[in-house]
Amino acid sequence: MSDDLGFSKLLDDDGLVARLLGKTLKGRNRPLLYGPDLPVVFLTGGPGMGKGRLLRCVRDEFGRHVPAVHADCAAPAHAERAGQHPSTRSEVTEALREMAVQFGAWGGDGGPIAVPRLYAGLVAVAAGDPLAGSATGLEEVRRHDDLLPRGSFWGGVLHRAFRHYLAALAALLAAQPLATPLITAILDELFERVSSEGKAALEDCYGAYSGAAGHPRLGLHALSVDFQQGGEGRANAESFLFRALREDVEAAYASVRGRMARAGRPAVLLDHADNALGRRLLRPVLLDRESGHHDRVVVFATARRADGGRFLYRSTDADAEAVAAWGPADGGLPVWRRAQGGVPGLVAPARGALLVRMPTLTTEQQNNEVARLRGHGRGSGAGTLGHQPGEHASRLRVESGIHRLSGGRPRFVARLGEGAASLRVRDPAAFTDWDLLDAPVRAGDEPEGRPVPVADLLLDDLITRQLPEELPPEQHDHWLDLLGHLSVAHTGNCAQKLLLARQEGRDERLSAYRVAELLADSGWPHCPRHFIGDRGLRHLLMRRLYRTGQHGDAWRADHELLRDHFAGLFPSAPDDQCGTAAAHAAHHHLAAGGVEAAVDHLTRAFPLRDATRGMAEWCEELLAIAGAPCAVPLGGGTDDRHARALGEAPPAGGDWLRRRIDRLLHAVWLYEDRTRPVDQALTGTWRQLLDRLGDEPVPGTEVLTRKAGEWAQLAQERQPLKPCTCTRHLG
């Protein structure tokens, strides 16, 4: 996928990124957006929305003109390095150290950014373990030597001070045992060698640490003690270390040389920043800026939840609804200003956040990306869509399938485009979205990689590699299976019935309501009519469910379980999804292959035979039942829905009413299936069928005429007859 695909409104010369950083992609200066009080910018969007790709684009392109350091808060390296010496390291210190190294390697205007304040703090932490031997402690201290600026020791003195400091550390290592605690000896040497400029920097920074009373040595010692205490004390120390790093960056820009040599604003780019490490890094920035401790570092962070994450809010905060949110489609640039008022320390951190919705790809962008991938595909099948008979029809079928499944989600488009690059469509008229999900794609970047269906790669990208943070470890191996079962559910009640049955016998179980929370935390959208609220993900999971076991046994078992549950209720019991419990049972019976039973229910419920029913309610039941997924295209047998809808394969037996309802159900079912383009021949039968149902003098037959007109209008615009949140992009 092209690195900047879909980001043009964010990355152009007057886009959000250029105005925040003060530099364009080509290095030209731009007026800075906002004043000294900057928001933390959260890039929000679920899996596959391109958040990490945008951060990498900012690092690689804008990072040539302004310092832009990047840290992946989900990278295991932070925890691995912290685990090697947990008494003096944490994931936060390792992430900060990684950022400092990148600032020190900056080779653009103004040169490297020195981090003396962070260095001093990390050294104090490294020397603070009272149980470590002097050799071990000094080894931890010397580990940070690469953070020291070369050429001088924090300015104002000759290079010999730097050499003398390193020599003093070596002498301490040779002394066995030390006459004083290691941290005292280290701080003594540090303040003995540091220049007056360096002392002033440490005094301004660590003199402000809690309990330091303006004395930097006390502040560093207290920070070390807090870090050793763990818990809240360690969190306070970590917070201050990130402030020290930002003060180092601020000093590099505010100095006389910095004002002459540096332009724009530096950036910190935090990927997967809504996990535990990201929250520990971001919350201090938000609280510092809320308290008036400002800096010019632009912090970009990724978050899967649309609200940025629960850690940004307080349960009693009345201003949560006023958090600034913006998307490129809104036009212009986001207006942000910190809300005034509130009790310091009690207002929600979200007041300092700007939520930027990641853009979905337009239909044109999707088609252009598919064409790009098709023209540069791998293997002998690449590009076949553009060189075969019927290429135009094939291309349209593939493009429309990608649009329906992806909903503009960039990762979906990229993977499905890769599948389309090697796909040979022999019969465009019979091609469905399920065929597209079966398209083979090579796993990995190796040319000899094993081809796997693109659906499997998408599930790996979007689910397996992005497990919810709070998912219990014992559920990791079951997560994909559970979601597969839940793909057939509508509400939490349906989902709970399925999970109780499918987790029977396990000591550790997940409720459907907890699963819904985990999905929301992962950034997946909510749909009132479907438990799995993203249509593309739901199709991936349904496909996997059908292929679990043999011949769709798991698929049928789940639908039959729900059918039996609703059939066991009072038939006319109200149901939020389908009108009545009997209709909900018929919905699942239809999905499990019980076509005749669904027709029987609609025939019995028709007002001609049930005077207690209204015609409008009957039409709603028809739509609810016809919304059932169909297993036939997945391998469930011959798909005769088209023939039955047109009356070319009439069912055996039954009177005129049942035959007409049979045709109408199949026509609506096939239309609502939407795994292929709309067949206008089907929609043209609706008015005739609905009118003929009204041949008999049944109260409310005028409703059928009105419904025929409404459905015809929706079909003309290719809209679903019963729209919901996850199908609004169809058309």
Buried (B, 14 or more C-beta within 10 A) or exposed (E): BBEBBBBEBBBBEEBBBBBBBBBBBEBEEBEBBBEEBBBBBBBBBBBBBBBBBBBBBBBEBBBBBBBBBBBBBBBEEBBEBBEEBEBBBBBBBBBBBBBBEBBBEBEBBBBBBBBBBBBBBBBBBBBBBEEBEBEBBBBBBBBBEEBBBEEBBBBBBEEEBBEBBBEBBEEBBEEEEBEEBBBBBBBBBBBEBBBEBBBBBBBBBBBBBEEBEEBBBBBBBBBBBBBBEEEEBBBBBBBBBBBBBBBBBBBBBEBEEBEEBBBBBBBBBBBBBBBBBBBBBBBBBBBBBBEEBBBBBBBBBBBBBBBBBEBBBBEEBEBBEEBBBBBBEEEEBBEBEBBEEBEEEEBBBBBBBBBBBBBBBEEEBBBBBBBBBBEEBBBEBBBBBEEBEBBEBBBBBBBBBBBBBBBBBBBBBBBBBBBBBBBEBEEBEEBBBBBBBBBBBBEEEEEEEEEBBBBBBBBBBBBEEBBBBEBBEEBEEBBBBBBBBBBBBBBBBBBBBBBEBBBEEEEEBBBBEBBBEBBBBBBBBBBEBBBBBBBBBBBBBBBBBBBBEEEBEBBBBBBBBBBEBBBEBEBBEEBEBBBBBBBBBBBBBBBBBBBBBBBBBBBEBBBBEEEEBBBBBBBBBBBBBBBBBBBBBBEBEEBEBBEBBBBEEEBEEBEEBBBBBBBBBBBBBBBBBBBBBBBEEBBEBBBEBBEBBBEEEBEBBEBBEEBBEEBBEBBEEBBBBBEBBBBEBBB
